[in-house]
């Protein structure tokens, strides 16, 4: 973590300890933390966190995938400062780290996770690539949403594909940077993501998930605090 990021984290924008605890509860639910195995494809989903590209690239360099793919134009919620699509920025990072260009594919039109999945599938199909195993890489708190969205939105038969999900190896307390925003912003985002776990299943964007009572209680406390509602869908 560089000096600017350390200063940002120390600022912490008056987030009370009890809100940090509730944020940790939701983070722990959203981050699956499962194991991964060598796969046909590593698919890094675009976002405002370059560490996702670094994690996906490192996995390829460590021999976890035959092919590396990045998907994403520019997100609707988490805007970036980059002048080009997320997938292209991520590809540049992979090249910088030493991944050969002929091992990288990009999809640079998608604006959300569902489109990441659908449009990546389309490109793979056009190239005659039908992976039997995929490692999905996203932000830590997006692991669960990424998996349940993939299982719903992948146009192919997911029952015949081994799916793994992973993220940059960073804890909740270490997560904020100048790109992701401070703890207040991160908590607001994960509050919004938990709401989407519920709502998006109801409208068919994702497969349903059980949410434990302690996670719902943490969500309600943070929502009622009024400081973390900027990413909530207004119903």
Residue frames as a rotation matrix with the C-alpha (Angstrom) as fourth column:
UNK 1
0.579 0.815 0.000 0.00
0.815 -0.579 0.000 0.00
0.000 0.000 -1.000 0.00
UNK 2
-0.271 -0.749 0.605 1.55
0.691 -0.589 -0.419 3.35
0.670 0.305 0.677 -1.01
UNK 3
-0.904 -0.208 -0.375 1.70
0.422 -0.579 -0.697 6.51
-0.072 -0.788 0.611 1.12
UNK 4
-0.725 0.686 0.062 -1.43
-0.608 -0.679 0.410 8.05
0.324 0.259 0.910 -0.40
UNK 5
-0.006 0.737 -0.676 -3.41
-0.075 0.674 0.735 4.89
0.997 0.055 0.051 0.24
UNK 6
-0.444 -0.221 -0.868 -2.17
0.794 0.352 -0.495 4.71
0.415 -0.910 0.020 3.84
UNK 7
-0.995 0.079 -0.062 -3.24
-0.045 -0.906 -0.420 8.29
-0.089 -0.415 0.905 4.42
UNK 8
-0.417 0.894 -0.163 -6.65
-0.602 -0.137 0.787 7.56
0.681 0.426 0.595 2.93
UNK 9
-0.016 0.393 -0.920 -7.19
0.390 0.849 0.356 4.53
0.921 -0.353 -0.167 5.17
UNK 10
-0.718 -0.325 -0.615 -6.10
0.684 -0.166 -0.710 6.44
0.129 -0.931 0.342 8.27
UNK 11
-0.863 0.443 0.241 -8.62
-0.411 -0.895 0.173 9.17
0.292 0.050 0.955 7.46
UNK 12
-0.868 0.453 -0.205 -11.46
0.492 0.841 -0.223 6.62
0.071 -0.294 -0.953 7.68
UNK 13
-0.676 0.592 0.439 -14.05
-0.193 -0.718 0.669 9.46
0.711 0.367 0.599 7.33
UNK 14
-0.592 0.396 0.702 -15.55
-0.806 -0.276 -0.523 9.12
-0.013 -0.876 0.483 10.82
UNK 15
0.065 0.584 -0.809 -16.73
-0.384 0.763 0.520 5.53
0.921 0.277 0.274 10.36
UNK 16
0.280 0.090 0.956 -17.72
-0.960 -0.004 0.281 4.32
0.029 -0.996 0.085 13.86
UNK 17
-0.733 -0.645 0.216 -16.25
-0.663 0.748 -0.013 1.03
-0.154 -0.153 -0.976 15.13
UNK 18
-0.243 0.714 0.657 -19.68
-0.100 0.655 -0.749 -0.61
-0.965 -0.248 -0.088 15.19
UNK 19
0.713 0.462 -0.528 -20.15
-0.530 -0.138 -0.837 0.22
-0.459 0.876 0.146 11.50
UNK 20
-0.177 -0.857 -0.484 -16.74
-0.969 0.238 -0.067 -1.26
0.173 0.457 -0.872 10.73
UNK 21
-0.727 -0.050 0.684 -17.82
-0.345 0.889 -0.302 -4.46
-0.593 -0.456 -0.664 12.49
UNK 22
0.317 0.916 0.247 -21.04
-0.083 0.286 -0.955 -4.60
-0.945 0.282 0.166 10.49
UNK 23
0.518 -0.221 -0.826 -19.10
-0.849 -0.254 -0.464 -3.93
-0.107 0.941 -0.319 7.30
UNK 24
-0.601 -0.797 0.055 -16.82
-0.795 0.604 0.062 -6.85
-0.082 -0.007 -0.997 8.14
UNK 25
-0.326 0.573 0.752 -19.83
-0.121 0.763 -0.635 -9.14
-0.938 -0.297 -0.180 8.64
UNK 26
0.735 0.638 -0.229 -21.19
-0.269 -0.037 -0.963 -8.30
-0.622 0.769 0.144 5.19
UNK 27
0.161 -0.790 -0.592 -17.72
-0.986 -0.103 -0.131 -8.52
0.042 0.605 -0.795 3.61
UNK 28
-0.681 -0.473 0.558 -17.21
-0.568 0.823 0.004 -12.00
-0.461 -0.314 -0.830 5.06
UNK 29
0.125 0.812 0.571 -20.54
0.059 0.568 -0.821 -13.14
-0.990 0.136 0.023 3.57
UNK 30
0.826 0.259 -0.501 -19.92
-0.414 -0.325 -0.850 -11.65
-0.383 0.910 -0.161 0.12
UNK 31
-0.022 -0.912 -0.409 -16.36
-0.980 0.100 -0.171 -13.01
0.197 0.397 -0.897 -0.11
UNK 32
0.842 0.454 -0.289 -16.54
-0.430 0.891 0.147 -16.77
0.325 0.001 0.946 -0.66
UNK 33
0.169 -0.888 0.428 -12.85
-0.968 -0.068 0.241 -17.47
-0.185 -0.455 -0.871 -0.18
UNK 34
0.896 0.234 0.377 -12.88
-0.183 0.969 -0.166 -20.85
-0.404 0.080 0.911 -1.92
UNK 35
-0.100 -0.946 0.307 -9.99
0.037 0.305 0.952 -22.81
-0.994 0.107 0.004 -3.38
UNK 36
0.596 0.219 -0.773 -9.03
-0.732 -0.247 -0.635 -22.74
-0.330 0.944 0.013 -7.06
UNK 37
0.200 -0.534 0.821 -7.54
0.299 0.832 0.468 -25.31
-0.933 0.152 0.326 -9.44
UNK 38
-0.787 -0.565 -0.249 -5.84
-0.095 -0.289 0.953 -25.10
-0.610 0.773 0.173 -12.82
UNK 39
0.224 0.967 0.121 -8.43
0.245 0.064 -0.967 -24.20
-0.943 0.246 -0.223 -15.44
UNK 40
0.055 -0.109 0.993 -8.89
0.991 0.129 -0.041 -23.68
-0.123 0.986 0.115 -19.16
UNK 41
0.018 0.098 0.995 -9.68
0.472 -0.878 0.078 -19.99
0.881 0.469 -0.062 -18.69
UNK 42
-0.474 -0.081 -0.877 -9.00
0.805 -0.443 -0.394 -17.21
-0.357 -0.893 0.276 -16.19
UNK 43
-0.006 0.587 0.810 -11.67
0.720 -0.559 0.411 -14.53
0.694 0.586 -0.419 -16.61
UNK 44
-0.716 -0.273 -0.642 -10.95
0.647 -0.605 -0.464 -11.18
-0.262 -0.748 0.610 -14.94
UNK 45
0.251 0.908 0.337 -14.04
0.942 -0.309 0.129 -9.00
0.221 0.285 -0.933 -14.68
UNK 46
-0.402 -0.482 0.778 -13.57
0.465 -0.840 -0.280 -5.28
0.789 0.249 0.562 -15.13
UNK 47
0.649 0.521 -0.555 -13.86
0.752 -0.325 0.574 -2.84
0.118 -0.790 -0.602 -12.23
UNK 48
0.796 -0.323 0.512 -12.13
-0.244 -0.945 -0.217 0.17
0.555 0.048 -0.831 -10.70
UNK 49
0.669 -0.551 0.499 -9.57
-0.501 0.162 0.850 -1.95
-0.550 -0.819 -0.167 -8.82
UNK 50
0.375 -0.602 -0.705 -6.38
-0.834 0.115 -0.540 -2.70
0.406 0.790 -0.459 -10.78
UNK 51
-0.446 -0.540 0.713 -5.53
-0.820 0.566 -0.084 -5.38
-0.359 -0.622 -0.696 -8.21
UNK 52
0.531 0.676 0.511 -8.07
-0.304 0.714 -0.630 -7.61
-0.791 0.179 0.585 -9.96
UNK 53
0.857 -0.288 -0.427 -5.95
-0.419 0.094 -0.903 -7.48
0.301 0.953 -0.040 -13.12
UNK 54
-0.129 -0.966 0.224 -2.83
-0.937 0.045 -0.345 -8.15
0.323 -0.255 -0.911 -11.07
UNK 55
-0.136 0.161 0.978 -4.41
-0.640 0.739 -0.210 -11.16
-0.756 -0.654 0.002 -9.36
UNK 56
0.849 0.505 0.156 -5.67
-0.191 0.568 -0.801 -12.63
-0.493 0.650 0.579 -12.65
UNK 57
0.620 -0.689 -0.375 -2.28
-0.595 -0.101 -0.797 -12.08
0.512 0.718 -0.472 -14.30
UNK 58
-0.279 -0.738 0.614 -0.40
-0.959 0.243 -0.143 -13.61
-0.043 -0.629 -0.776 -11.37
UNK 59
0.283 0.464 0.839 -2.62
-0.420 0.847 -0.326 -16.69
-0.862 -0.260 0.435 -11.54
UNK 60
0.981 0.035 -0.193 -1.84
-0.193 0.334 -0.922 -17.13
0.033 0.942 0.335 -15.23
UNK 61
0.257 -0.966 -0.035 1.87
-0.765 -0.182 -0.618 -16.68
0.590 0.186 -0.786 -14.58
UNK 62
-0.325 -0.312 0.893 1.65
-0.867 0.475 -0.150 -19.29
-0.377 -0.823 -0.425 -11.81
UNK 63
-0.935 -0.126 -0.330 0.18
-0.296 0.790 0.536 -21.78
0.193 0.600 -0.777 -14.28
UNK 64
-0.628 0.748 0.214 -3.45
0.012 0.285 -0.958 -21.69
-0.778 -0.599 -0.188 -13.15
UNK 65
0.479 0.873 -0.087 -4.89
-0.059 -0.067 -0.996 -21.07
-0.876 0.482 0.020 -16.60
UNK 66
-0.103 -0.457 0.883 -4.29
0.871 0.387 0.302 -21.76
-0.480 0.800 0.359 -20.27
UNK 67
-0.305 0.138 0.942 -5.91
0.674 -0.668 0.316 -18.53
0.673 0.731 0.111 -21.44
UNK 68
-0.602 0.086 -0.794 -6.43
0.614 -0.586 -0.529 -15.14
-0.511 -0.806 0.300 -19.77
UNK 69
-0.292 0.592 0.751 -9.44
0.712 -0.390 0.584 -13.00
0.639 0.705 -0.307 -20.62
UNK 70
-0.831 0.087 -0.549 -10.56
0.351 -0.684 -0.640 -9.58
-0.431 -0.724 0.538 -19.37
UNK 71
-0.269 0.847 0.459 -14.10
0.849 -0.016 0.528 -8.25
0.455 0.532 -0.714 -19.70
UNK 72
0.193 0.483 -0.854 -15.48
0.828 -0.548 -0.123 -4.77
-0.527 -0.683 -0.505 -19.19
UNK 73
0.153 -0.077 0.985 -16.01
0.645 -0.748 -0.158 -1.34
0.749 0.659 -0.065 -20.68
UNK 74
-0.814 -0.312 0.491 -16.77
-0.175 -0.673 -0.718 1.10
0.555 -0.670 0.493 -17.87
UNK 75
-0.603 0.589 -0.539 -18.93
0.787 0.551 -0.278 0.28
0.133 -0.591 -0.795 -14.87
UNK 76
0.079 0.751 0.655 -22.08
0.372 -0.632 0.680 2.23
0.925 0.190 -0.329 -14.13
UNK 77
0.914 0.325 -0.241 -21.67
0.318 -0.208 0.925 2.38
0.251 -0.922 -0.294 -10.33
UNK 78
0.514 -0.806 -0.294 -17.91
0.379 -0.094 0.921 2.33
-0.770 -0.585 0.257 -9.72
UNK 79
0.993 -0.113 0.045 -16.52
-0.014 -0.476 -0.879 4.86
0.121 0.872 -0.474 -12.18
UNK 80
0.347 -0.937 -0.034 -12.83
0.866 0.307 0.396 4.79
-0.360 -0.167 0.918 -13.05
UNK 81
0.451 -0.294 -0.843 -10.38
-0.207 -0.953 0.222 7.53
-0.868 0.074 -0.490 -13.95
UNK 82
-0.452 -0.690 0.566 -9.15
0.351 0.446 0.824 5.56
-0.820 0.570 0.041 -16.94
UNK 83
-0.266 0.286 -0.921 -9.57
-0.703 -0.711 -0.018 6.95
-0.660 0.642 0.390 -20.45
UNK 84
-0.450 0.123 -0.884 -10.11
-0.726 0.525 0.443 3.54
0.519 0.842 -0.147 -22.02
UNK 85
0.543 0.798 -0.261 -12.19
-0.507 0.560 0.656 0.43
0.670 -0.223 0.708 -21.22
UNK 86
0.499 -0.281 0.820 -11.40
-0.791 0.239 0.563 -1.54
-0.354 -0.930 -0.103 -18.09
UNK 87
0.878 -0.131 0.460 -10.59
0.220 0.965 -0.145 -4.66
-0.425 0.228 0.876 -20.11
UNK 88
0.686 -0.649 0.330 -7.92
0.277 -0.186 -0.943 -2.78
0.673 0.738 0.052 -22.05
UNK 89
0.350 -0.534 0.770 -6.40
-0.827 -0.562 -0.014 -1.32
0.439 -0.632 -0.638 -18.87
UNK 90
0.629 -0.056 0.775 -6.35
-0.506 0.728 0.463 -4.81
-0.590 -0.684 0.430 -17.36
UNK 91
0.910 -0.320 0.265 -4.75
0.414 0.640 -0.648 -6.24
0.037 0.699 0.714 -20.50
UNK 92
0.505 -0.750 0.427 -2.03
-0.274 -0.609 -0.744 -3.60
0.818 0.259 -0.513 -20.31
UNK 93
0.354 -0.340 0.871 -1.32
-0.929 -0.023 0.369 -4.60
-0.105 -0.940 -0.324 -16.72
UNK 94
0.821 -0.013 0.571 -1.10
-0.023 0.998 0.056 -8.28
-0.571 -0.059 0.819 -17.75
UNK 95
0.792 -0.561 0.241 1.34
0.340 0.077 -0.937 -7.44
0.507 0.824 0.252 -20.54
UNK 96
0.394 -0.632 0.668 3.38
-0.689 -0.684 -0.241 -5.35
0.609 -0.366 -0.704 -18.11
UNK 97
0.412 -0.168 0.896 3.59
-0.783 0.438 0.442 -8.34
-0.466 -0.883 0.049 -15.77
UNK 98
-0.576 -0.815 -0.062 4.79
-0.701 0.453 0.551 -10.62
-0.421 0.361 -0.832 -18.56
UNK 99
0.069 0.655 0.752 1.72
0.163 0.737 -0.656 -12.43
-0.984 0.168 -0.056 -19.89
UNK 100
-0.861 -0.420 0.286 2.18
0.322 -0.016 0.947 -13.00
-0.393 0.907 0.149 -23.67
UNK 101
-0.584 0.645 -0.492 -0.24
-0.688 -0.716 -0.122 -11.05
-0.431 0.267 0.862 -25.85
UNK 102
-0.483 0.400 -0.779 -1.35
-0.593 0.504 0.627 -14.20
0.644 0.765 -0.006 -27.69
UNK 103
-0.720 0.243 -0.650 -2.62
0.546 0.777 -0.314 -15.62
0.429 -0.581 -0.692 -24.40
UNK 104
-0.735 0.436 -0.519 -4.93
0.199 -0.594 -0.780 -12.68
-0.649 -0.676 0.349 -23.69
UNK 105
-0.429 0.707 0.562 -8.45
0.743 -0.077 0.665 -12.03
0.513 0.703 -0.492 -24.95
UNK 106
-0.922 0.210 -0.325 -10.53
0.075 -0.726 -0.683 -8.96
-0.380 -0.654 0.654 -24.17
UNK 107
-0.124 0.937 0.328 -14.23
0.913 -0.022 0.407 -8.09
0.388 0.350 -0.853 -24.24
UNK 108
-0.846 -0.414 -0.337 -14.56
0.514 -0.801 -0.307 -4.32
-0.143 -0.433 0.890 -23.99
UNK 109
-0.605 0.696 0.386 -18.28
-0.049 -0.516 0.855 -3.57
0.794 0.499 0.347 -24.41
UNK 110
0.008 0.707 -0.708 -19.93
0.722 0.486 0.493 -4.82
0.692 -0.515 -0.506 -21.21
UNK 111
-0.263 0.000 0.965 -21.26
-0.348 -0.933 -0.095 -2.42
0.900 -0.361 0.245 -18.55
UNK 112
0.267 0.354 0.897 -22.25
-0.964 0.092 0.250 -4.82
0.006 -0.931 0.365 -15.77
UNK 113
-0.470 -0.541 0.698 -21.57
-0.627 0.761 0.167 -8.32
-0.621 -0.359 -0.697 -14.47
UNK 114
0.354 0.689 0.633 -24.33
0.060 0.658 -0.750 -9.95
-0.933 0.303 0.191 -16.49
UNK 115
0.934 -0.050 -0.353 -22.95
-0.352 -0.273 -0.895 -8.45
-0.051 0.961 -0.272 -19.69
UNK 116
-0.066 -0.988 0.137 -19.42
-0.963 0.099 0.249 -9.48
-0.260 -0.116 -0.959 -18.65
UNK 117
-0.322 -0.004 0.947 -20.62
-0.193 0.979 -0.062 -13.06
-0.927 -0.203 -0.316 -18.64
UNK 118
0.597 0.710 0.373 -22.80
0.219 0.303 -0.927 -12.98
-0.772 0.636 0.026 -21.75
UNK 119
0.870 -0.255 -0.421 -20.43
-0.491 -0.512 -0.705 -11.05
-0.036 0.820 -0.571 -24.01
UNK 120
-0.197 -0.947 0.254 -17.39
-0.885 0.283 0.369 -13.03
-0.421 -0.152 -0.894 -22.91
UNK 121
-0.047 0.290 0.956 -19.26
0.089 0.954 -0.285 -16.22
-0.995 0.072 -0.071 -23.81
UNK 122
0.885 0.462 -0.059 -20.07
0.012 -0.150 -0.989 -14.76
-0.465 0.874 -0.138 -27.23
UNK 123
0.436 -0.803 -0.407 -16.42
-0.900 -0.393 -0.190 -13.96
-0.007 0.449 -0.893 -28.00
UNK 124
-0.418 -0.588 0.693 -15.28
-0.606 0.748 0.269 -17.38
-0.677 -0.307 -0.669 -26.84
UNK 125
0.305 0.631 0.713 -17.94
0.213 0.685 -0.697 -19.06
-0.928 0.365 0.074 -28.99
UNK 126
0.907 0.046 -0.418 -16.90
-0.357 -0.443 -0.822 -17.04
-0.223 0.895 -0.386 -32.04
UNK 127
0.052 -0.981 -0.187 -13.36
-0.993 -0.032 -0.110 -18.30
0.102 0.191 -0.976 -31.56
UNK 128
0.394 0.199 -0.897 -14.46
-0.323 0.944 0.068 -21.89
0.861 0.263 0.436 -31.01
UNK 129
-0.749 -0.660 0.056 -13.28
-0.227 0.177 -0.958 -21.86
0.622 -0.730 -0.282 -27.40
UNK 130
0.429 0.903 -0.033 -15.46
-0.351 0.200 0.915 -23.88
0.832 -0.381 0.403 -25.02
UNK 131
-0.546 -0.749 0.375 -13.79
-0.617 0.057 -0.785 -23.95
0.567 -0.660 -0.494 -21.62
UNK 132
0.168 0.535 -0.828 -14.59
0.250 0.790 0.560 -26.80
0.954 -0.301 -0.001 -19.27
UNK 133
0.267 -0.118 -0.957 -13.17
0.961 -0.037 0.273 -24.95
-0.068 -0.992 0.103 -16.28
UNK 134
0.182 -0.101 0.978 -13.05
0.333 -0.929 -0.158 -21.23
0.925 0.355 -0.135 -15.50
UNK 135
-0.318 -0.274 -0.908 -11.51
0.938 -0.232 -0.258 -19.14
-0.140 -0.933 0.331 -12.72
UNK 136
0.500 0.540 0.676 -13.51
0.557 -0.799 0.226 -15.94
0.663 0.263 -0.701 -12.22
UNK 137
-0.463 -0.704 -0.538 -11.55
0.885 -0.333 -0.326 -13.03
0.051 -0.627 0.777 -10.73
UNK 138
0.308 0.578 0.756 -13.22
0.368 -0.805 0.466 -9.97
0.878 0.134 -0.460 -9.22
UNK 139
-0.296 -0.329 0.897 -13.05
-0.628 -0.640 -0.442 -7.72
0.719 -0.695 -0.017 -6.16
UNK 140
-0.976 -0.168 -0.141 -13.22
-0.017 0.701 -0.713 -9.60
0.218 -0.693 -0.687 -2.82
UNK 141
-0.612 0.790 0.034 -16.73
-0.189 -0.104 -0.976 -8.42
-0.768 -0.604 0.213 -1.95
UNK 142
0.037 0.615 -0.788 -17.91
-0.977 -0.145 -0.159 -9.26
-0.212 0.775 0.595 -5.47
UNK 143
-0.890 -0.455 -0.040 -17.03
-0.452 0.866 0.216 -12.97
-0.064 0.210 -0.976 -5.30
UNK 144
-0.572 0.724 0.386 -20.52
0.310 0.626 -0.716 -14.17
-0.759 -0.290 -0.582 -4.39
UNK 145
0.340 0.747 -0.571 -22.33
-0.291 -0.494 -0.820 -11.88
-0.894 0.445 0.049 -6.83
UNK 146
-0.254 -0.516 -0.818 -19.92
-0.948 -0.033 0.316 -12.83
-0.190 0.856 -0.481 -9.60
UNK 147
-0.970 -0.144 0.196 -20.53
-0.129 0.988 0.087 -16.54
-0.207 0.059 -0.977 -9.08
UNK 148
-0.320 0.923 0.213 -24.32
0.421 0.340 -0.841 -16.36
-0.849 -0.179 -0.498 -8.81
UNK 149
0.305 0.362 -0.881 -24.50
-0.591 -0.653 -0.473 -14.05
-0.747 0.665 0.015 -11.82
UNK 150
-0.610 -0.600 -0.518 -22.32
-0.786 0.371 0.495 -16.38
-0.105 0.709 -0.697 -13.88
UNK 151
-0.893 0.251 0.375 -24.48
0.180 0.960 -0.214 -19.38
-0.413 -0.124 -0.902 -13.00
UNK 152
0.093 0.990 -0.109 -27.58
0.323 -0.134 -0.937 -17.49
-0.942 0.052 -0.332 -14.16
UNK 153
0.549 0.179 -0.816 -26.27
-0.453 -0.757 -0.471 -15.54
-0.702 0.628 -0.335 -17.16
UNK 154
-0.598 -0.802 -0.017 -23.80
-0.476 0.338 0.812 -17.91
-0.645 0.493 -0.584 -18.86
UNK 155
0.121 0.748 -0.653 -25.57
-0.985 0.008 -0.173 -18.93
-0.124 0.664 0.738 -22.10
UNK 156
-0.309 -0.318 -0.896 -23.98
-0.535 0.837 -0.113 -22.37
0.786 0.445 -0.429 -22.11
UNK 157
0.658 0.514 -0.550 -24.51
0.058 0.694 0.718 -25.39
0.751 -0.504 0.427 -19.87
UNK 158
0.138 -0.628 0.766 -22.96
-0.846 -0.477 -0.238 -24.48
0.515 -0.615 -0.597 -16.51
UNK 159
0.801 0.210 0.560 -23.49
-0.518 0.712 0.474 -28.00
-0.299 -0.670 0.679 -15.15
UNK 160
0.857 -0.494 0.148 -20.62
0.507 0.751 -0.423 -29.21
0.098 0.437 0.894 -17.33
UNK 161
0.239 -0.776 0.584 -18.18
0.053 -0.590 -0.805 -26.46
0.970 0.223 -0.101 -16.31
UNK 162
0.175 -0.289 -0.941 -16.07
0.979 0.149 0.136 -26.30
0.101 -0.946 0.309 -13.17
UNK 163
0.448 0.083 0.890 -16.33
0.185 -0.983 -0.002 -22.77
0.874 0.166 -0.456 -11.82
UNK 164
-0.047 -0.505 -0.862 -13.95
0.999 -0.010 -0.049 -21.20
0.016 -0.863 0.505 -9.32
UNK 165
0.687 0.237 0.687 -13.99
0.276 -0.960 0.055 -17.65
0.673 0.152 -0.724 -8.01
UNK 166
0.085 -0.722 -0.687 -11.19
0.989 -0.021 0.145 -15.68
-0.119 -0.692 0.712 -6.42
UNK 167
0.906 0.214 0.365 -10.02
0.239 -0.971 -0.025 -12.12
0.349 0.110 -0.931 -5.81
UNK 168
0.031 -0.913 0.408 -7.01
-0.259 -0.401 -0.879 -10.06
0.965 -0.079 -0.249 -4.74
UNK 169
0.138 -0.049 -0.989 -5.67
0.769 0.635 0.075 -11.38
0.625 -0.771 0.125 -1.45
UNK 170
-0.772 -0.275 0.573 -6.54
-0.048 -0.874 -0.483 -8.36
0.634 -0.400 0.662 0.65
UNK 171
-0.568 0.557 -0.606 -8.57
0.821 0.340 -0.458 -8.04
-0.049 -0.758 -0.650 3.86
UNK 172
0.496 0.834 0.243 -11.44
0.799 -0.547 0.250 -5.67
0.341 0.070 -0.937 4.58
UNK 173
0.712 -0.232 -0.662 -9.18
0.364 -0.685 0.631 -3.49
-0.600 -0.691 -0.404 6.76
UNK 174
-0.368 -0.928 -0.054 -6.59
0.322 -0.182 0.929 -3.31
-0.872 0.324 0.366 3.95
UNK 175
0.014 0.415 0.910 -8.98
0.927 0.336 -0.168 -2.82
-0.375 0.846 -0.379 1.05
UNK 176
0.857 0.476 -0.198 -9.51
0.355 -0.824 -0.442 0.95
-0.374 0.309 -0.875 0.58
UNK 177
-0.362 -0.912 0.195 -7.20
0.846 -0.233 0.480 2.79
-0.392 0.339 0.856 -1.81
UNK 178
-0.621 0.091 -0.779 -7.34
-0.186 -0.982 0.033 6.10
-0.762 0.165 0.627 -3.64
UNK 179
-0.886 0.291 -0.360 -9.11
-0.337 0.130 0.933 4.25
0.319 0.948 -0.017 -6.49
UNK 180
-0.516 0.706 -0.484 -11.71
0.609 0.700 0.372 2.35
0.602 -0.103 -0.792 -4.46
UNK 181
0.167 0.550 0.819 -12.49
-0.302 -0.762 0.573 5.16
0.939 -0.343 0.039 -2.02
UNK 182
-0.661 -0.447 0.603 -12.35
-0.659 -0.039 -0.751 5.23
0.360 -0.893 -0.269 1.77
UNK 183
-0.970 0.242 -0.036 -14.14
0.229 0.847 -0.480 2.94
-0.086 -0.474 -0.876 4.22
UNK 184
-0.342 0.902 -0.262 -17.37
-0.236 -0.352 -0.906 4.92
-0.910 -0.248 0.333 4.09
UNK 185
-0.035 0.290 -0.956 -17.51
-0.991 -0.134 -0.004 4.46
-0.129 0.948 0.292 0.34
UNK 186
-0.779 -0.314 -0.543 -16.53
-0.419 0.905 0.078 0.78
0.467 0.288 -0.836 0.48
UNK 187
-0.845 0.525 0.101 -19.17
0.190 0.471 -0.862 0.05
-0.500 -0.709 -0.498 3.13
UNK 188
-0.094 0.839 -0.536 -21.78
-0.614 -0.472 -0.632 1.87
-0.783 0.270 0.560 1.04
UNK 189
-0.274 -0.066 -0.960 -20.87
-0.923 0.299 0.243 -0.28
0.270 0.952 -0.143 -1.95
UNK 190
-0.933 -0.109 -0.344 -21.07
-0.055 0.985 -0.163 -3.58
0.357 -0.133 -0.925 -0.06
UNK 191
-0.563 0.826 -0.009 -24.40
-0.064 -0.054 -0.996 -2.53
-0.824 -0.560 0.084 1.46
UNK 192
0.068 0.569 -0.819 -25.62
-0.900 -0.320 -0.297 -1.97
-0.432 0.757 0.490 -2.10
UNK 193
-0.554 -0.349 -0.756 -24.18
-0.689 0.702 0.181 -5.29
0.467 0.621 -0.630 -3.24
UNK 194
-0.960 0.250 0.124 -25.95
0.108 0.742 -0.662 -7.20
-0.258 -0.622 -0.740 -0.49
UNK 195
-0.143 0.947 -0.289 -29.23
-0.425 -0.322 -0.846 -5.58
-0.894 0.002 0.448 -1.49
UNK 196
-0.008 0.089 -0.996 -28.59
-1.000 0.013 0.009 -6.73
0.014 0.996 0.089 -5.04
UNK 197
-0.958 -0.274 -0.082 -28.04
-0.266 0.958 -0.104 -10.30
0.107 -0.078 -0.991 -3.89
UNK 198
-0.539 0.832 0.132 -31.68
0.232 0.297 -0.926 -10.18
-0.810 -0.469 -0.353 -2.79
UNK 199
0.169 0.735 -0.657 -33.28
-0.419 -0.550 -0.723 -8.09
-0.892 0.397 0.216 -5.53
UNK 200
-0.280 -0.345 -0.896 -31.46
-0.953 -0.010 0.301 -9.44
-0.113 0.939 -0.326 -8.56
UNK 201
-0.981 0.020 0.194 -32.44
0.018 1.000 -0.013 -13.00
-0.194 -0.009 -0.981 -7.73
UNK 202
-0.247 0.968 -0.042 -36.08
0.225 0.015 -0.974 -11.91
-0.943 -0.250 -0.222 -7.60
UNK 203
0.498 0.451 -0.741 -35.93
-0.537 -0.511 -0.671 -10.42
-0.681 0.732 -0.013 -11.11
UNK 204
0.926 0.013 0.377 -33.90
0.197 0.836 -0.513 -13.24
-0.322 0.549 0.771 -12.62
UNK 205
0.671 -0.735 -0.101 -30.43
-0.632 -0.495 -0.597 -11.68
0.389 0.464 -0.796 -12.88
UNK 206
-0.510 -0.843 0.173 -28.81
-0.776 0.364 -0.515 -14.09
0.371 -0.396 -0.840 -10.43
UNK 207
-0.115 0.447 -0.887 -29.53
0.273 0.873 0.405 -17.41
0.955 -0.195 -0.222 -8.75
UNK 208
0.710 0.493 0.503 -31.02
-0.306 -0.427 0.851 -17.06
0.634 -0.758 -0.152 -5.22
UNK 209
-0.431 -0.854 -0.291 -28.81
0.099 0.276 -0.956 -17.08
0.897 -0.441 -0.034 -2.14
UNK 210
0.573 0.518 -0.635 -29.57
0.687 0.118 0.717 -17.66
0.446 -0.847 -0.289 1.53
UNK 211
-0.168 -0.584 0.794 -28.59
-0.136 -0.784 -0.605 -14.64
0.976 -0.210 0.052 3.63
UNK 212
-0.351 -0.013 -0.936 -28.01
0.802 0.512 -0.307 -15.42
0.483 -0.859 -0.169 7.33
UNK 213
0.669 0.728 -0.151 -29.80
0.681 -0.518 0.518 -13.36
0.299 -0.449 -0.842 9.97
UNK 214
0.300 -0.600 -0.741 -26.61
0.615 -0.472 0.631 -11.80
-0.729 -0.646 0.228 11.33
UNK 215
-0.732 -0.537 0.420 -25.77
0.653 -0.376 0.658 -10.50
-0.195 0.756 0.625 7.84
UNK 216
-0.050 0.812 0.582 -29.26
0.690 -0.393 0.608 -9.07
0.722 0.432 -0.540 7.38
UNK 217
0.696 0.266 -0.666 -29.05
0.704 -0.433 0.563 -7.46
-0.138 -0.861 -0.489 10.82
UNK 218
-0.271 -0.879 -0.392 -25.73
0.621 -0.471 0.626 -5.84
-0.735 -0.074 0.674 9.91
UNK 219
-0.656 0.107 0.747 -27.24
0.684 -0.335 0.648 -4.63
0.320 0.936 0.146 6.63
UNK 220
0.372 0.915 0.154 -30.24
0.716 -0.389 0.580 -3.09
0.591 -0.106 -0.800 8.38
UNK 221
0.475 -0.264 -0.839 -28.10
0.688 -0.483 0.542 -1.33
-0.549 -0.835 -0.048 10.99
UNK 222
-0.624 -0.780 -0.044 -25.90
0.547 -0.477 0.688 0.22
-0.557 0.405 0.725 8.31
UNK 223
-0.446 0.559 0.699 -28.89
0.700 -0.269 0.662 1.16
0.558 0.784 -0.271 6.17
UNK 224
0.598 0.760 -0.255 -30.62
0.733 -0.390 0.557 2.79
0.324 -0.520 -0.791 9.12
UNK 225
-0.031 -0.698 -0.716 -27.47
0.779 -0.466 0.420 4.73
-0.626 -0.544 0.558 9.99
UNK 226
0.827 0.547 -0.133 -28.10
0.328 -0.660 -0.676 6.72
-0.458 0.515 -0.725 6.81
UNK 227
0.304 -0.806 -0.508 -24.43
-0.562 -0.582 0.587 7.12
-0.769 0.107 -0.630 5.87
UNK 228
-0.685 -0.656 0.315 -24.15
-0.259 0.625 0.737 4.15
-0.681 0.423 -0.598 3.53
UNK 229
0.115 0.896 0.429 -27.17
0.313 0.378 -0.872 4.37
-0.943 0.235 -0.237 1.25
UNK 230
-0.021 -0.140 -0.990 -25.64
-0.651 -0.750 0.120 5.98
-0.759 0.647 -0.075 -1.83
UNK 231
-0.806 -0.312 -0.503 -25.50
-0.590 0.502 0.632 2.69
0.055 0.807 -0.589 -3.79
UNK 232
-0.611 0.662 0.435 -28.87
0.187 0.654 -0.733 1.32
-0.769 -0.366 -0.523 -2.71
UNK 233
-0.818 0.493 0.296 -31.56
0.331 -0.016 0.943 0.75
0.469 0.870 -0.150 -5.32
UNK 234
-0.808 0.579 0.109 -34.53
-0.506 -0.586 -0.633 2.92
-0.302 -0.566 0.767 -4.43
UNK 235
-0.850 0.526 0.027 -37.66
0.503 0.796 0.337 0.79
0.156 0.300 -0.941 -4.24
